[in-house]
Amino acid sequence: MGQKEQERLHRAMGYLGLRAPATAAGLLQLTAELVKAGVLEREAADRVKDAMACDLVMSRPRTAWKDEFEVSVRRELDRLFEGDLGPKA
């Protein structure tokens, strides 16, 4: 991953609220590599994504509605897991 992509990933994870960006970046990359290599099935990657989403939803801001926040978090995680790092700077 190049410097610009890494910066976009960092911003996207911060926006999403991932509290340990370095760990999250590594987990995203590792999951993608394992799926690509055929070592990890898509369903397993989805379970990783679900675990992340559940934790993020539990720590949502008090002002956010749970259902709306969860939809937003899952949409953003889907984007990150598919390699969409958001707008280019």
PDB file of N, CA, C and O in Angstrom:
ATOM      1  N   MET A   1       0.852  -1.168   0.000  1.00  0.00           N
ATOM      2  CA  MET A   1       0.000   0.000   0.000  1.00  0.00           C
ATOM      3  C   MET A   1       0.899   1.233   0.000  1.00  0.00           C
ATOM      4  O   MET A   1       1.827   1.333   0.803  1.00  0.00           O
ATOM      5  N   GLY A   2       0.622   2.164  -0.897  1.00  0.00           N
ATOM      6  CA  GLY A   2       1.412   3.378  -0.997  1.00  0.00           C
ATOM      7  C   GLY A   2       1.091   4.372   0.115  1.00  0.00           C
ATOM      8  O   GLY A   2       0.140   4.186   0.874  1.00  0.00           O
ATOM      9  N   GLN A   3       1.892   5.424   0.200  1.00  0.00           N
ATOM     10  CA  GLN A   3       1.734   6.442   1.240  1.00  0.00           C
ATOM     11  C   GLN A   3       0.363   7.103   1.180  1.00  0.00           C
ATOM     12  O   GLN A   3      -0.290   7.269   2.210  1.00  0.00           O
ATOM     13  N   LYS A   4      -0.076   7.480  -0.015  1.00  0.00           N
ATOM     14  CA  LYS A   4      -1.383   8.145  -0.159  1.00  0.00           C
ATOM     15  C   LYS A   4      -2.523   7.223   0.263  1.00  0.00           C
ATOM     16  O   LYS A   4      -3.449   7.647   0.955  1.00  0.00           O
ATOM     17  N   GLU A   5      -2.449   5.951  -0.161  1.00  0.00           N
ATOM     18  CA  GLU A   5      -3.482   4.991   0.241  1.00  0.00           C
ATOM     19  C   GLU A   5      -3.480   4.801   1.749  1.00  0.00           C
ATOM     20  O   GLU A   5      -4.540   4.709   2.369  1.00  0.00           O
ATOM     21  N   GLN A   6      -2.290   4.742   2.342  1.00  0.00           N
ATOM     22  CA  GLN A   6      -2.179   4.571   3.789  1.00  0.00           C
ATOM     23  C   GLN A   6      -2.805   5.767   4.517  1.00  0.00           C
ATOM     24  O   GLN A   6      -3.490   5.588   5.524  1.00  0.00           O
ATOM     25  N   GLU A   7      -2.576   6.969   4.021  1.00  0.00           N
ATOM     26  CA  GLU A   7      -3.166   8.163   4.631  1.00  0.00           C
ATOM     27  C   GLU A   7      -4.688   8.139   4.524  1.00  0.00           C
ATOM     28  O   GLU A   7      -5.387   8.497   5.471  1.00  0.00           O
ATOM     29  N   ARG A   8      -5.198   7.717   3.369  1.00  0.00           N
ATOM     30  CA  ARG A   8      -6.651   7.624   3.196  1.00  0.00           C
ATOM     31  C   ARG A   8      -7.247   6.576   4.124  1.00  0.00           C
ATOM     32  O   ARG A   8      -8.314   6.787   4.701  1.00  0.00           O
ATOM     33  N   LEU A   9      -6.559   5.442   4.269  1.00  0.00           N
ATOM     34  CA  LEU A   9      -7.031   4.399   5.178  1.00  0.00           C
ATOM     35  C   LEU A   9      -7.057   4.924   6.610  1.00  0.00           C
ATOM     36  O   LEU A   9      -8.013   4.676   7.344  1.00  0.00           O
ATOM     37  N   HIS A  10      -6.022   5.641   7.008  1.00  0.00           N
ATOM     38  CA  HIS A  10      -5.952   6.193   8.362  1.00  0.00           C
ATOM     39  C   HIS A  10      -7.128   7.141   8.614  1.00  0.00           C
ATOM     40  O   HIS A  10      -7.769   7.070   9.662  1.00  0.00           O
ATOM     41  N   ARG A  11      -7.409   8.025   7.659  1.00  0.00           N
ATOM     42  CA  ARG A  11      -8.534   8.955   7.812  1.00  0.00           C
ATOM     43  C   ARG A  11      -9.856   8.198   7.859  1.00  0.00           C
ATOM     44  O   ARG A  11     -10.724   8.518   8.672  1.00  0.00           O
ATOM     45  N   ALA A  12     -10.019   7.197   6.994  1.00  0.00           N
ATOM     46  CA  ALA A  12     -11.274   6.441   6.952  1.00  0.00           C
ATOM     47  C   ALA A  12     -11.508   5.696   8.260  1.00  0.00           C
ATOM     48  O   ALA A  12     -12.636   5.646   8.752  1.00  0.00           O
ATOM     49  N   MET A  13     -10.456   5.118   8.826  1.00  0.00           N
ATOM     50  CA  MET A  13     -10.615   4.398  10.086  1.00  0.00           C
ATOM     51  C   MET A  13     -10.900   5.360  11.229  1.00  0.00           C
ATOM     52  O   MET A  13     -11.683   5.044  12.125  1.00  0.00           O
ATOM     53  N   GLY A  14     -10.272   6.532  11.207  1.00  0.00           N
ATOM     54  CA  GLY A  14     -10.549   7.534  12.228  1.00  0.00           C
ATOM     55  C   GLY A  14     -11.983   8.005  12.160  1.00  0.00           C
ATOM     56  O   GLY A  14     -12.640   8.159  13.190  1.00  0.00           O
ATOM     57  N   TYR A  15     -12.477   8.236  10.950  1.00  0.00           N
ATOM     58  CA  TYR A  15     -13.859   8.649  10.751  1.00  0.00           C
ATOM     59  C   TYR A  15     -14.819   7.600  11.303  1.00  0.00           C
ATOM     60  O   TYR A  15     -15.837   7.930  11.913  1.00  0.00           O
ATOM     61  N   LEU A  16     -14.486   6.362  11.083  1.00  0.00           N
ATOM     62  CA  LEU A  16     -15.332   5.265  11.526  1.00  0.00           C
ATOM     63  C   LEU A  16     -15.289   5.095  13.036  1.00  0.00           C
ATOM     64  O   LEU A  16     -16.234   4.568  13.623  1.00  0.00           O
ATOM     65  N   GLY A  17     -14.206   5.533  13.676  1.00  0.00           N
ATOM     66  CA  GLY A  17     -14.105   5.452  15.119  1.00  0.00           C
ATOM     67  C   GLY A  17     -13.260   4.294  15.597  1.00  0.00           C
ATOM     68  O   GLY A  17     -13.317   3.938  16.774  1.00  0.00           O
ATOM     69  N   LEU A  18     -12.471   3.692  14.712  1.00  0.00           N
ATOM     70  CA  LEU A  18     -11.595   2.603  15.144  1.00  0.00           C
ATOM     71  C   LEU A  18     -10.516   3.195  16.042  1.00  0.00           C
ATOM     72  O   LEU A  18      -9.786   4.098  15.634  1.00  0.00           O
ATOM     73  N   ARG A  19     -10.420   2.683  17.263  1.00  0.00           N
ATOM     74  CA  ARG A  19      -9.568   3.284  18.273  1.00  0.00           C
ATOM     75  C   ARG A  19      -8.112   2.872  18.185  1.00  0.00           C
ATOM     76  O   ARG A  19      -7.262   3.528  18.788  1.00  0.00           O
ATOM     77  N   ALA A  20      -7.802   1.857  17.491  1.00  0.00           N
ATOM     78  CA  ALA A  20      -6.422   1.404  17.340  1.00  0.00           C
ATOM     79  C   ALA A  20      -6.134   1.289  15.843  1.00  0.00           C
ATOM     80  O   ALA A  20      -6.097   0.185  15.300  1.00  0.00           O
ATOM     81  N   PRO A  21      -5.931   2.421  15.179  1.00  0.00           N
ATOM     82  CA  PRO A  21      -5.808   2.401  13.718  1.00  0.00           C
ATOM     83  C   PRO A  21      -4.736   1.465  13.188  1.00  0.00           C
ATOM     84  O   PRO A  21      -4.953   0.811  12.168  1.00  0.00           O
ATOM     85  N   ALA A  22      -3.597   1.378  13.840  1.00  0.00           N
ATOM     86  CA  ALA A  22      -2.543   0.501  13.328  1.00  0.00           C
ATOM     87  C   ALA A  22      -2.988  -0.960  13.365  1.00  0.00           C
ATOM     88  O   ALA A  22      -2.760  -1.708  12.414  1.00  0.00           O
ATOM     89  N   THR A  23      -3.609  -1.351  14.441  1.00  0.00           N
ATOM     90  CA  THR A  23      -4.099  -2.720  14.567  1.00  0.00           C
ATOM     91  C   THR A  23      -5.220  -2.985  13.568  1.00  0.00           C
ATOM     92  O   THR A  23      -5.257  -4.041  12.937  1.00  0.00           O
ATOM     93  N   ALA A  24      -6.129  -2.031  13.424  1.00  0.00           N
ATOM     94  CA  ALA A  24      -7.233  -2.190  12.486  1.00  0.00           C
ATOM     95  C   ALA A  24      -6.719  -2.274  11.054  1.00  0.00           C
ATOM     96  O   ALA A  24      -7.202  -3.088  10.267  1.00  0.00           O
ATOM     97  N   ALA A  25      -5.743  -1.440  10.713  1.00  0.00           N
ATOM     98  CA  ALA A  25      -5.169  -1.476   9.361  1.00  0.00           C
ATOM     99  C   ALA A  25      -4.542  -2.838   9.089  1.00  0.00           C
ATOM    100  O   ALA A  25      -4.715  -3.406   8.011  1.00  0.00           O
ATOM    101  N   GLY A  26      -3.819  -3.354  10.068  1.00  0.00           N
ATOM    102  CA  GLY A  26      -3.211  -4.671   9.911  1.00  0.00           C
ATOM    103  C   GLY A  26      -4.253  -5.767   9.768  1.00  0.00           C
ATOM    104  O   GLY A  26      -4.101  -6.675   8.951  1.00  0.00           O
ATOM    105  N   LEU A  27      -5.316  -5.682  10.567  1.00  0.00           N
ATOM    106  CA  LEU A  27      -6.373  -6.682  10.493  1.00  0.00           C
ATOM    107  C   LEU A  27      -7.079  -6.630   9.134  1.00  0.00           C
ATOM    108  O   LEU A  27      -7.365  -7.671   8.543  1.00  0.00           O
ATOM    109  N   LEU A  28      -7.356  -5.429   8.644  1.00  0.00           N
ATOM    110  CA  LEU A  28      -7.982  -5.295   7.327  1.00  0.00           C
ATOM    111  C   LEU A  28      -7.099  -5.896   6.239  1.00  0.00           C
ATOM    112  O   LEU A  28      -7.577  -6.633   5.377  1.00  0.00           O
ATOM    113  N   GLN A  29      -5.814  -5.576   6.287  1.00  0.00           N
ATOM    114  CA  GLN A  29      -4.883  -6.084   5.279  1.00  0.00           C
ATOM    115  C   GLN A  29      -4.728  -7.596   5.385  1.00  0.00           C
ATOM    116  O   GLN A  29      -4.756  -8.297   4.373  1.00  0.00           O
ATOM    117  N   LEU A  30      -4.565  -8.098   6.595  1.00  0.00           N
ATOM    118  CA  LEU A  30      -4.411  -9.535   6.806  1.00  0.00           C
ATOM    119  C   LEU A  30      -5.643 -10.290   6.322  1.00  0.00           C
ATOM    120  O   LEU A  30      -5.524 -11.311   5.645  1.00  0.00           O
ATOM    121  N   THR A  31      -6.810  -9.795   6.666  1.00  0.00           N
ATOM    122  CA  THR A  31      -8.047 -10.443   6.236  1.00  0.00           C
ATOM    123  C   THR A  31      -8.135 -10.475   4.712  1.00  0.00           C
ATOM    124  O   THR A  31      -8.470 -11.504   4.126  1.00  0.00           O
ATOM    125  N   ALA A  32      -7.832  -9.339   4.073  1.00  0.00           N
ATOM    126  CA  ALA A  32      -7.878  -9.281   2.605  1.00  0.00           C
ATOM    127  C   ALA A  32      -6.889 -10.261   1.976  1.00  0.00           C
ATOM    128  O   ALA A  32      -7.213 -10.947   1.006  1.00  0.00           O
ATOM    129  N   GLU A  33      -5.681 -10.321   2.537  1.00  0.00           N
ATOM    130  CA  GLU A  33      -4.663 -11.225   1.991  1.00  0.00           C
ATOM    131  C   GLU A  33      -5.058 -12.690   2.163  1.00  0.00           C
ATOM    132  O   GLU A  33      -4.853 -13.500   1.259  1.00  0.00           O
ATOM    133  N   LEU A  34      -5.620 -13.026   3.310  1.00  0.00           N
ATOM    134  CA  LEU A  34      -6.024 -14.413   3.557  1.00  0.00           C
ATOM    135  C   LEU A  34      -7.183 -14.836   2.659  1.00  0.00           C
ATOM    136  O   LEU A  34      -7.226 -15.973   2.189  1.00  0.00           O
ATOM    137  N   VAL A  35      -8.126 -13.919   2.422  1.00  0.00           N
ATOM    138  CA  VAL A  35      -9.234 -14.223   1.511  1.00  0.00           C
ATOM    139  C   VAL A  35      -8.686 -14.391   0.094  1.00  0.00           C
ATOM    140  O   VAL A  35      -9.049 -15.331  -0.611  1.00  0.00           O
ATOM    141  N   LYS A  36      -7.818 -13.480  -0.311  1.00  0.00           N
ATOM    142  CA  LYS A  36      -7.232 -13.529  -1.658  1.00  0.00           C
ATOM    143  C   LYS A  36      -6.447 -14.824  -1.884  1.00  0.00           C
ATOM    144  O   LYS A  36      -6.477 -15.385  -2.979  1.00  0.00           O
ATOM    145  N   ALA A  37      -5.749 -15.296  -0.853  1.00  0.00           N
ATOM    146  CA  ALA A  37      -4.946 -16.516  -0.961  1.00  0.00           C
ATOM    147  C   ALA A  37      -5.793 -17.787  -0.838  1.00  0.00           C
ATOM    148  O   ALA A  37      -5.291 -18.895  -1.026  1.00  0.00           O
ATOM    149  N   GLY A  38      -7.074 -17.617  -0.524  1.00  0.00           N
ATOM    150  CA  GLY A  38      -7.946 -18.778  -0.381  1.00  0.00           C
ATOM    151  C   GLY A  38      -7.820 -19.487   0.948  1.00  0.00           C
ATOM    152  O   GLY A  38      -8.329 -20.595   1.114  1.00  0.00           O
ATOM    153  N   VAL A  39      -7.149 -18.864   1.894  1.00  0.00           N
ATOM    154  CA  VAL A  39      -6.964 -19.456   3.219  1.00  0.00           C
ATOM    155  C   VAL A  39      -8.177 -19.170   4.100  1.00  0.00           C
ATOM    156  O   VAL A  39      -8.541 -19.981   4.952  1.00  0.00           O
ATOM    157  N   LEU A  40      -8.790 -18.025   3.890  1.00  0.00           N
ATOM    158  CA  LEU A  40      -9.932 -17.597   4.693  1.00  0.00           C
ATOM    159  C   LEU A  40     -11.133 -17.440   3.769  1.00  0.00           C
ATOM    160  O   LEU A  40     -11.050 -16.774   2.737  1.00  0.00           O
ATOM    161  N   GLU A  41     -12.234 -18.051   4.142  1.00  0.00           N
ATOM    162  CA  GLU A  41     -13.446 -17.921   3.337  1.00  0.00           C
ATOM    163  C   GLU A  41     -14.110 -16.583   3.607  1.00  0.00           C
ATOM    164  O   GLU A  41     -13.927 -15.988   4.669  1.00  0.00           O
ATOM    165  N   ARG A  42     -14.881 -16.120   2.640  1.00  0.00           N
ATOM    166  CA  ARG A  42     -15.588 -14.833   2.754  1.00  0.00           C
ATOM    167  C   ARG A  42     -16.455 -14.788   4.014  1.00  0.00           C
ATOM    168  O   ARG A  42     -16.559 -13.745   4.660  1.00  0.00           O
ATOM    169  N   GLU A  43     -17.074 -15.911   4.361  1.00  0.00           N
ATOM    170  CA  GLU A  43     -17.929 -15.956   5.549  1.00  0.00           C
ATOM    171  C   GLU A  43     -17.119 -15.669   6.814  1.00  0.00           C
ATOM    172  O   GLU A  43     -17.611 -15.007   7.727  1.00  0.00           O
ATOM    173  N   ALA A  44     -15.902 -16.155   6.869  1.00  0.00           N
ATOM    174  CA  ALA A  44     -15.038 -15.896   8.026  1.00  0.00           C
ATOM    175  C   ALA A  44     -14.658 -14.418   8.079  1.00  0.00           C
ATOM    176  O   ALA A  44     -14.633 -13.820   9.155  1.00  0.00           O
ATOM    177  N   ALA A  45     -14.363 -13.833   6.925  1.00  0.00           N
ATOM    178  CA  ALA A  45     -14.056 -12.399   6.877  1.00  0.00           C
ATOM    179  C   ALA A  45     -15.267 -11.591   7.332  1.00  0.00           C
ATOM    180  O   ALA A  45     -15.120 -10.571   8.006  1.00  0.00           O
ATOM    181  N   ASP A  46     -16.452 -12.045   6.967  1.00  0.00           N
ATOM    182  CA  ASP A  46     -17.669 -11.370   7.413  1.00  0.00           C
ATOM    183  C   ASP A  46     -17.833 -11.444   8.927  1.00  0.00           C
ATOM    184  O   ASP A  46     -18.328 -10.504   9.548  1.00  0.00           O
ATOM    185  N   ARG A  47     -17.417 -12.563   9.523  1.00  0.00           N
ATOM    186  CA  ARG A  47     -17.497 -12.678  10.987  1.00  0.00           C
ATOM    187  C   ARG A  47     -16.514 -11.722  11.662  1.00  0.00           C
ATOM    188  O   ARG A  47     -16.822 -11.159  12.712  1.00  0.00           O
ATOM    189  N   VAL A  48     -15.340 -11.535  11.070  1.00  0.00           N
ATOM    190  CA  VAL A  48     -14.379 -10.557  11.585  1.00  0.00           C
ATOM    191  C   VAL A  48     -15.009  -9.168  11.525  1.00  0.00           C
ATOM    192  O   VAL A  48     -14.956  -8.404  12.488  1.00  0.00           O
ATOM    193  N   LYS A  49     -15.603  -8.860  10.380  1.00  0.00           N
ATOM    194  CA  LYS A  49     -16.258  -7.560  10.193  1.00  0.00           C
ATOM    195  C   LYS A  49     -17.396  -7.375  11.194  1.00  0.00           C
ATOM    196  O   LYS A  49     -17.555  -6.293  11.760  1.00  0.00           O
ATOM    197  N   ASP A  50     -18.184  -8.420  11.415  1.00  0.00           N
ATOM    198  CA  ASP A  50     -19.287  -8.351  12.384  1.00  0.00           C
ATOM    199  C   ASP A  50     -18.785  -8.074  13.792  1.00  0.00           C
ATOM    200  O   ASP A  50     -19.389  -7.290  14.524  1.00  0.00           O
ATOM    201  N   ALA A  51     -17.685  -8.711  14.176  1.00  0.00           N
ATOM    202  CA  ALA A  51     -17.126  -8.490  15.513  1.00  0.00           C
ATOM    203  C   ALA A  51     -16.696  -7.032  15.676  1.00  0.00           C
ATOM    204  O   ALA A  51     -16.925  -6.423  16.721  1.00  0.00           O
ATOM    205  N   MET A  52     -16.071  -6.481  14.636  1.00  0.00           N
ATOM    206  CA  MET A  52     -15.664  -5.082  14.687  1.00  0.00           C
ATOM    207  C   MET A  52     -16.885  -4.169  14.780  1.00  0.00           C
ATOM    208  O   MET A  52     -16.901  -3.227  15.572  1.00  0.00           O
ATOM    209  N   ALA A  53     -17.902  -4.450  13.973  1.00  0.00           N
ATOM    210  CA  ALA A  53     -19.108  -3.623  13.965  1.00  0.00           C
ATOM    211  C   ALA A  53     -19.803  -3.648  15.318  1.00  0.00           C
ATOM    212  O   ALA A  53     -20.231  -2.607  15.815  1.00  0.00           O
ATOM    213  N   CYS A  54     -19.917  -4.809  15.908  1.00  0.00           N
ATOM    214  CA  CYS A  54     -20.587  -4.930  17.207  1.00  0.00           C
ATOM    215  C   CYS A  54     -19.884  -4.093  18.270  1.00  0.00           C
ATOM    216  O   CYS A  54     -20.539  -3.411  19.058  1.00  0.00           O
ATOM    217  N   ASP A  55     -18.563  -4.142  18.294  1.00  0.00           N
ATOM    218  CA  ASP A  55     -17.824  -3.370  19.284  1.00  0.00           C
ATOM    219  C   ASP A  55     -17.987  -1.870  19.050  1.00  0.00           C
ATOM    220  O   ASP A  55     -18.169  -1.103  19.996  1.00  0.00           O
ATOM    221  N   LEU A  56     -17.920  -1.459  17.784  1.00  0.00           N
ATOM    222  CA  LEU A  56     -18.084  -0.043  17.473  1.00  0.00           C
ATOM    223  C   LEU A  56     -19.477   0.456  17.844  1.00  0.00           C
ATOM    224  O   LEU A  56     -19.622   1.574  18.339  1.00  0.00           O
ATOM    225  N   VAL A  57     -20.490  -0.351  17.611  1.00  0.00           N
ATOM    226  CA  VAL A  57     -21.862   0.037  17.937  1.00  0.00           C
ATOM    227  C   VAL A  57     -22.033   0.151  19.452  1.00  0.00           C
ATOM    228  O   VAL A  57     -22.752   1.029  19.931  1.00  0.00           O
ATOM    229  N   MET A  58     -21.385  -0.720  20.198  1.00  0.00           N
ATOM    230  CA  MET A  58     -21.484  -0.642  21.659  1.00  0.00           C
ATOM    231  C   MET A  58     -20.879   0.648  22.202  1.00  0.00           C
ATOM    232  O   MET A  58     -21.300   1.139  23.249  1.00  0.00           O
ATOM    233  N   SER A  59     -19.905   1.192  21.503  1.00  0.00           N
ATOM    234  CA  SER A  59     -19.242   2.399  21.988  1.00  0.00           C
ATOM    235  C   SER A  59     -19.704   3.649  21.236  1.00  0.00           C
ATOM    236  O   SER A  59     -18.998   4.656  21.198  1.00  0.00           O
ATOM    237  N   ARG A  60     -20.888   3.573  20.643  1.00  0.00           N
ATOM    238  CA  ARG A  60     -21.397   4.704  19.866  1.00  0.00           C
ATOM    239  C   ARG A  60     -21.634   5.914  20.770  1.00  0.00           C
ATOM    240  O   ARG A  60     -21.834   5.768  21.976  1.00  0.00           O
ATOM    241  N   PRO A  61     -21.610   7.095  20.183  1.00  0.00           N
ATOM    242  CA  PRO A  61     -21.930   8.294  20.964  1.00  0.00           C
ATOM    243  C   PRO A  61     -23.362   8.213  21.490  1.00  0.00           C
ATOM    244  O   PRO A  61     -24.248   7.680  20.822  1.00  0.00           O
ATOM    245  N   ARG A  62     -23.575   8.734  22.667  1.00  0.00           N
ATOM    246  CA  ARG A  62     -24.924   8.690  23.258  1.00  0.00           C
ATOM    247  C   ARG A  62     -25.959   9.402  22.403  1.00  0.00           C
ATOM    248  O   ARG A  62     -27.146   9.083  22.469  1.00  0.00           O
ATOM    249  N   THR A  63     -25.522  10.356  21.607  1.00  0.00           N
ATOM    250  CA  THR A  63     -26.448  11.122  20.781  1.00  0.00           C
ATOM    251  C   THR A  63     -26.864  10.381  19.514  1.00  0.00           C
ATOM    252  O   THR A  63     -27.762  10.834  18.804  1.00  0.00           O
ATOM    253  N   ALA A  64     -26.232   9.258  19.224  1.00  0.00           N
ATOM    254  CA  ALA A  64     -26.531   8.509  17.996  1.00  0.00           C
ATOM    255  C   ALA A  64     -27.570   7.422  18.270  1.00  0.00           C
ATOM    256  O   ALA A  64     -27.492   6.710  19.271  1.00  0.00           O
ATOM    257  N   TRP A  65     -28.536   7.309  17.373  1.00  0.00           N
ATOM    258  CA  TRP A  65     -29.514   6.229  17.451  1.00  0.00           C
ATOM    259  C   TRP A  65     -28.811   4.929  17.082  1.00  0.00           C
ATOM    260  O   TRP A  65     -28.079   4.875  16.093  1.00  0.00           O
ATOM    261  N   LYS A  66     -29.030   3.891  17.868  1.00  0.00           N
ATOM    262  CA  LYS A  66     -28.333   2.625  17.677  1.00  0.00           C
ATOM    263  C   LYS A  66     -28.519   2.060  16.276  1.00  0.00           C
ATOM    264  O   LYS A  66     -27.539   1.717  15.615  1.00  0.00           O
ATOM    265  N   ASP A  67     -29.759   1.959  15.814  1.00  0.00           N
ATOM    266  CA  ASP A  67     -30.023   1.344  14.508  1.00  0.00           C
ATOM    267  C   ASP A  67     -29.368   2.124  13.371  1.00  0.00           C
ATOM    268  O   ASP A  67     -28.749   1.531  12.488  1.00  0.00           O
ATOM    269  N   GLU A  68     -29.501   3.441  13.390  1.00  0.00           N
ATOM    270  CA  GLU A  68     -28.903   4.264  12.338  1.00  0.00           C
ATOM    271  C   GLU A  68     -27.379   4.187  12.384  1.00  0.00           C
ATOM    272  O   GLU A  68     -26.718   4.103  11.349  1.00  0.00           O
ATOM    273  N   PHE A  69     -26.836   4.215  13.593  1.00  0.00           N
ATOM    274  CA  PHE A  69     -25.383   4.150  13.762  1.00  0.00           C
ATOM    275  C   PHE A  69     -24.854   2.818  13.253  1.00  0.00           C
ATOM    276  O   PHE A  69     -23.829   2.767  12.574  1.00  0.00           O
ATOM    277  N   GLU A  70     -25.567   1.727  13.588  1.00  0.00           N
ATOM    278  CA  GLU A  70     -25.128   0.405  13.147  1.00  0.00           C
ATOM    279  C   GLU A  70     -25.134   0.281  11.622  1.00  0.00           C
ATOM    280  O   GLU A  70     -24.209  -0.287  11.041  1.00  0.00           O
ATOM    281  N   VAL A  71     -26.157   0.802  10.985  1.00  0.00           N
ATOM    282  CA  VAL A  71     -26.215   0.768   9.521  1.00  0.00           C
ATOM    283  C   VAL A  71     -25.029   1.528   8.937  1.00  0.00           C
ATOM    284  O   VAL A  71     -24.386   1.062   7.996  1.00  0.00           O
ATOM    285  N   SER A  72     -24.745   2.689   9.496  1.00  0.00           N
ATOM    286  CA  SER A  72     -23.635   3.507   9.013  1.00  0.00           C
ATOM    287  C   SER A  72     -22.289   2.803   9.218  1.00  0.00           C
ATOM    288  O   SER A  72     -21.448   2.789   8.319  1.00  0.00           O
ATOM    289  N   VAL A  73     -22.093   2.224  10.399  1.00  0.00           N
ATOM    290  CA  VAL A  73     -20.845   1.518  10.705  1.00  0.00           C
ATOM    291  C   VAL A  73     -20.655   0.336   9.761  1.00  0.00           C
ATOM    292  O   VAL A  73     -19.570   0.142   9.213  1.00  0.00           O
ATOM    293  N   ARG A  74     -21.692  -0.441   9.576  1.00  0.00           N
ATOM    294  CA  ARG A  74     -21.580  -1.615   8.694  1.00  0.00           C
ATOM    295  C   ARG A  74     -21.304  -1.205   7.248  1.00  0.00           C
ATOM    296  O   ARG A  74     -20.537  -1.869   6.550  1.00  0.00           O
ATOM    297  N   ARG A  75     -21.922  -0.118   6.798  1.00  0.00           N
ATOM    298  CA  ARG A  75     -21.674   0.371   5.441  1.00  0.00           C
ATOM    299  C   ARG A  75     -20.207   0.792   5.293  1.00  0.00           C
ATOM    300  O   ARG A  75     -19.564   0.468   4.294  1.00  0.00           O
ATOM    301  N   GLU A  76     -19.683   1.513   6.287  1.00  0.00           N
ATOM    302  CA  GLU A  76     -18.287   1.953   6.223  1.00  0.00           C
ATOM    303  C   GLU A  76     -17.320   0.775   6.316  1.00  0.00           C
ATOM    304  O   GLU A  76     -16.311   0.749   5.612  1.00  0.00           O
ATOM    305  N   LEU A  77     -17.615  -0.195   7.172  1.00  0.00           N
ATOM    306  CA  LEU A  77     -16.760  -1.379   7.249  1.00  0.00           C
ATOM    307  C   LEU A  77     -16.781  -2.161   5.941  1.00  0.00           C
ATOM    308  O   LEU A  77     -15.745  -2.659   5.500  1.00  0.00           O
ATOM    309  N   ASP A  78     -17.946  -2.271   5.323  1.00  0.00           N
ATOM    310  CA  ASP A  78     -18.031  -2.936   4.017  1.00  0.00           C
ATOM    311  C   ASP A  78     -17.101  -2.251   3.028  1.00  0.00           C
ATOM    312  O   ASP A  78     -16.369  -2.917   2.295  1.00  0.00           O
ATOM    313  N   ARG A  79     -17.127  -0.920   3.004  1.00  0.00           N
ATOM    314  CA  ARG A  79     -16.258  -0.166   2.099  1.00  0.00           C
ATOM    315  C   ARG A  79     -14.789  -0.460   2.387  1.00  0.00           C
ATOM    316  O   ARG A  79     -14.016  -0.730   1.468  1.00  0.00           O
ATOM    317  N   LEU A  80     -14.399  -0.408   3.670  1.00  0.00           N
ATOM    318  CA  LEU A  80     -13.000  -0.638   4.020  1.00  0.00           C
ATOM    319  C   LEU A  80     -12.561  -2.052   3.672  1.00  0.00           C
ATOM    320  O   LEU A  80     -11.461  -2.250   3.155  1.00  0.00           O
ATOM    321  N   PHE A  81     -13.408  -3.035   3.947  1.00  0.00           N
ATOM    322  CA  PHE A  81     -13.045  -4.425   3.648  1.00  0.00           C
ATOM    323  C   PHE A  81     -12.968  -4.681   2.146  1.00  0.00           C
ATOM    324  O   PHE A  81     -12.283  -5.605   1.707  1.00  0.00           O
ATOM    325  N   GLU A  82     -13.660  -3.874   1.365  1.00  0.00           N
ATOM    326  CA  GLU A  82     -13.592  -4.012  -0.092  1.00  0.00           C
ATOM    327  C   GLU A  82     -12.451  -3.186  -0.681  1.00  0.00           C
ATOM    328  O   GLU A  82     -12.226  -3.205  -1.891  1.00  0.00           O
ATOM    329  N   GLY A  83     -11.737  -2.464   0.171  1.00  0.00           N
ATOM    330  CA  GLY A  83     -10.596  -1.681  -0.294  1.00  0.00           C
ATOM    331  C   GLY A  83     -10.921  -0.268  -0.706  1.00  0.00           C
ATOM    332  O   GLY A  83     -10.056   0.432  -1.232  1.00  0.00           O
ATOM    333  N   ASP A  84     -12.157   0.175  -0.480  1.00  0.00           N
ATOM    334  CA  ASP A  84     -12.546   1.553  -0.789  1.00  0.00           C
ATOM    335  C   ASP A  84     -12.153   2.426   0.389  1.00  0.00           C
ATOM    336  O   ASP A  84     -12.785   2.371   1.443  1.00  0.00           O
ATOM    337  N   LEU A  85     -11.118   3.230   0.216  1.00  0.00           N
ATOM    338  CA  LEU A  85     -10.582   4.020   1.310  1.00  0.00           C
ATOM    339  C   LEU A  85     -11.163   5.424   1.378  1.00  0.00           C
ATOM    340  O   LEU A  85     -10.657   6.266   2.120  1.00  0.00           O
ATOM    341  N   GLY A  86     -12.202   5.683   0.629  1.00  0.00           N
ATOM    342  CA  GLY A  86     -12.824   7.003   0.678  1.00  0.00           C
ATOM    343  C   GLY A  86     -12.203   7.963  -0.317  1.00  0.00           C
ATOM    344  O   GLY A  86     -11.444   7.558  -1.197  1.00  0.00           O
ATOM    345  N   PRO A  87     -12.533   9.249  -0.169  1.00  0.00           N
ATOM    346  CA  PRO A  87     -12.073  10.238  -1.144  1.00  0.00           C
ATOM    347  C   PRO A  87     -10.553  10.369  -1.166  1.00  0.00           C
ATOM    348  O   PRO A  87      -9.885  10.271  -0.137  1.00  0.00           O
ATOM    349  N   LYS A  88     -10.040  10.589  -2.341  1.00  0.00           N
ATOM    350  CA  LYS A  88      -8.595  10.794  -2.482  1.00  0.00           C
ATOM    351  C   LYS A  88      -8.268  12.226  -2.080  1.00  0.00           C
ATOM    352  O   LYS A  88      -9.002  13.162  -2.398  1.00  0.00           O
ATOM    353  N   ALA A  89      -7.150  12.375  -1.372  1.00  0.00           N
ATOM    354  CA  ALA A  89      -6.739  13.721  -0.917  1.00  0.00           C
ATOM    355  C   ALA A  89      -5.909  14.401  -1.980  1.00  0.00           C
ATOM    356  O   ALA A  89      -5.470  15.535  -1.789  1.00  0.00           O
TER     357      ALA A  89
END
